Amino acid sequence: MPEEKSSGDRRRQGHISKQGNVLLRFLLVEAAQVTVRSHPEWRNKFFHLAMRRGHKIAKVAMARKLAVHLYWMWRQGCDYGQTQKLGSHAGEPGNPDGEQSITDVMIGHPAPSK
């Protein structure tokens, strides 16, 4: 399952541990592969990771990303359609509603905090 150690503005996300249900990990990887095939932004992220780290690591990384998305959907009590409407930044620190600021859209990263 995903690991996260966060403190204040610092956010550190870990790997998928090998503890827990083997079938659940297998199904997460399978679901991530389907997501990569059917969603262009997930596909781009997968191929970018695969070029840098290798296909096996990229598959597990996308499964972890999917697990985090599922966790936030469960925690917020929303369905997939609502998460698509809110965007990919929903639930991130400082951005609970998932809306991107104009600087995020224009230059690809948030403006520095004042």
C-alpha positions, 0 to 999 in steps of 0.5 A, spaced: 500 500 500 502 507 498 506 510 504 507 517 505 511 521 510 509 528 510 510 534 514 508 541 513 509 543 506 514 538 505 511 532 502 514 525 501 511 519 498 514 512 498 513 506 494 508 500 494 510 496 500 510 488 499 506 487 505 498 486 505 494 482 500 498 480 494 491 479 490 490 487 491 497 489 489 496 484 483 489 487 481 492 495 482 497 493 477 493 490 472 488 496 473 493 501 472 495 498 466 488 499 463 488 506 465 495 507 462 492 504 455 485 508 456 487 515 458 492 519 454 495 523 460 497 517 464 500 514 458 504 520 457 506 519 465 508 512 464 512 512 458 516 518 461 517 514 467 519 507 463 524 511 459 527 513 465 526 508 470 524 502 466 517 498 464 517 494 471 518 500 475 513 505 471 508 499 472 508 499 479 509 507 480 502 508 476 499 502 480 501 507 486 498 513 483 492 509 482 492 507 489 492 514 491 487 516 487 482 511 489 484 513 496 482 520 495 476 518 492 474 514 498 476 519 503 472 525 499 466 521 498 466 522 490 466 518 484 470 518 478 466 523 474 467 528 480 474 527 480 475 528 473 471 535 474 475 537 479 482 535 476 488 531 478 490 536 483 484 535 488 487 533 495 494 536 494 496 540 500 494 547 499 489 545 493 483 541 496 478 543 491 483 541 485 483 547 481 489 549 478 491 557 478 493 560 472 501 560 474 500 552 474 497 552 467 501 557 464 508 555 466 507 548 469 508 549 476 505 553 482 508 560 484 512 561 490 508 562 496 509 569 500 
